């Protein structure tokens, strides 16, 4: 009995000892993790309102989640802003994360983290399941170490300035369900074994410079829901293997250099498709017949290709209404059919449809540049006749005698011109008779006044140079090294690229500098801004732009290529050349094509896309930049358009910060280059 009692006491004391040791370990680990969070707070310059120094981080800090033992499992600093001190020298400094051994999710989207991705994410944070670094102004390449995160489910590196290839070993992340590398500068090809990511549900590689062809192994991603490969440089045809994506709801491959026709069986198994965007991809031939009967389809845009087909004269047997159909800029022909009753918004412009417009066609449908009878702005008779004759068909001549109508229209046009010329000439003559006497009188009075007012004024009147006692005070600033910003070009390289800044390469003369088109040795087209330092205003303008591009990068901002700062009298900033130049150049442009009838205007869908692009760019400057940036020079000429009419904002020489007190001040006045 005594032995049993002693044994019981021994077991009790051992249990108590283990309990105390466990409690001590939990308290120690909790203190270590709080210290790690405080270091992270300091290195990132987070504000006290988000992460207060006092209090329990698991309870009082925004974006912090802990498990039942007080160990940090999630960090979300998405959209946070740095303190003023933190903005002076921002870095991607997150070394203290290595002490958070249970961390499963790190979300820093829309938080400014300039620089490359630290290797510690793959070497030390092996428990990570979510890594979201979108819109963080990250540079460099995708580190190979990320492929060691075997538990990773979400990897979002979109909207940064990442370059280099997609690591082949990235396909070893077997648990990955979301991979988003969009809106970067990633080049090369898509890994051929991308189909190994068997759990992938969302893949977005859009708006990069990927080349090669679409890998057939994509068809092995049987649970994939969203696929976006748009606006790259991929070539070749669409593999029929994509029909294996049975759960696919969104398929976007717009803006590539693809060729050939679509596989006839491409849509045979894709019954869940809701969004299809193939615009501007170079496809030819007829559309697969299965496309028109997809039951869940909500959005279809195949504009700007070379499809040539007739619309099927059938209606769908199920209750479904597609919100938008855009087949503009192709070679569809024949009559408008009952198929259009399925659609609410329709753009059929720049095709070769003929006949009358049926009543079932939506009233707001875009029908211009066709061969239709009735609507305005149709193609010329000769273009329509030529097209249909090549198809072995006869054009219906708009259903009327064109020659009489043409003669009458010509007479009416001539009469209108004569009337307008007579009215305009009369108005001009009246203006001359009124303005000429006033101008002569003004000149006489000014000459008499100048002859009697040669004595000096007693006070400075604001015109001409400042008097000695009103000189501007000198302003010091922070010294910043721009050497790592973009590529550094020699003056001779820019001379060769722009043909010695010849007049033939001059785009326009601007207030802050002259713009020249150039071509580098590797064939890349650029725009070079030549800035003369004779004006102090120009000196501040180029400093403003350098500071802006050293801080911020976004798909709606003109890509900054590099600079040349070696000259003492001129500075040179280099940007990527935009094929469609600026908005005024693209809004109305001349075409030599007989089909286009000379002068063309942007269609309304493209205009809407441009307006939305400008809004996205300004929203980024005003709300996502830290501190906020005010452009101060938004006008048509500062809205640039690439080869797909995507917006890129330029002209940042007048940009200024919006400080916390709401008073803007110029970036350039805070900064000066090292002397």
Secondary structure, DSSP 8 states (H G I E B T S, - for coil): -HHHHHHHHHHHHHHHHHHHHHHHHHHHHHHHHHHHHHHHHHHHTB-TTTS-SSS-HHHHSTTEEE-TTS-EEEEE-TT--B-TTTTTT-----GGGGG-TT--EEE-TTS---B---THHHHT-TT-SEEE-TTS-B-S---GGGGG-TT--EEE--SS--EE---GGGGG-TT--EEE--SSEEEE---TTGGG-TT--EEE--SSEE-S---GGGGG-TT--EEE--SS--EE---GGGGG-TT--EEE--SSEE-S---TTTTSS-TT--EEE-TTS--EE---GGGGG-TT--EEE--SSEE--B------SS---EEEEE--SS--EE---GGGGGEEEEE--SSEEEEE--TTS-TT-B--SSEEESSSS---HHHHHHHHHHTT----GGGS-HHHHHHHHHHHHHHHHHHHHHHHHHHHHHHHHHHHHHHHHHHHHHHHHHHT--S--SS--SSSS--GGG-------EEE--TTSSEE--HHHHHHHTTTT-GGGEEEE-SS-EEEEEE-TTS-EEEEEEEETTSHHHHHHHHHHHHHHHH---TTB--EEEEE---SSEEEEEEE--TT-BHHHHHEEE---TTTTSEEE--HHHHHHHHHHHHHHHHIIIIISSSEEE----SGGGEEE-TT--EEE---TT-EEE-TTS-EEESGGGEEE--
